[in-house]
Amino acid sequence: MNIKPIRNDQDLAHAFAQLQAVFQADEGTSEADEREVLVTLIEAYENKYYPIEHAEAVDAIIFQMENLNLSRKDLTPYLGSASKVSEVLNRKRRLSLPMIRKLHEGLHIPYESLIH
């Protein structure tokens, strides 16, 4: 195992190449240990230099609507009246705490996406 810190994108590419070589290693082997260390290093580097921002609330709602094949009418149990649904989706009304809770519990949208 010849693992070193990831300091730049070239090191990252090298780490991915190493990871590919041990990706399907059997658990309990030194290759599996190497895979675990590489994944940890890669995740740390990517989180530091390429963070993924949480989606905006409306974008998260629309994404989940598309995934679940929901219409605007299907959002009324979570947001209230049809006019409130329209205002939220058109970014004219902010989500209230009860709306956030209902969307999280009913549509499984992460709180982080609904709060940001």
Secondary structure, DSSP 8 states (H G I E B T S, - for coil): -------SHHHHHHHHHHHHHHTT--TTSHHHHHHHHHHHHHHHHHHHHS------HHHHHHHHHHHHT--GGGGHHHH-SHHHHHHHHTTSS---HHHHHHHHHHH---HHHHH-
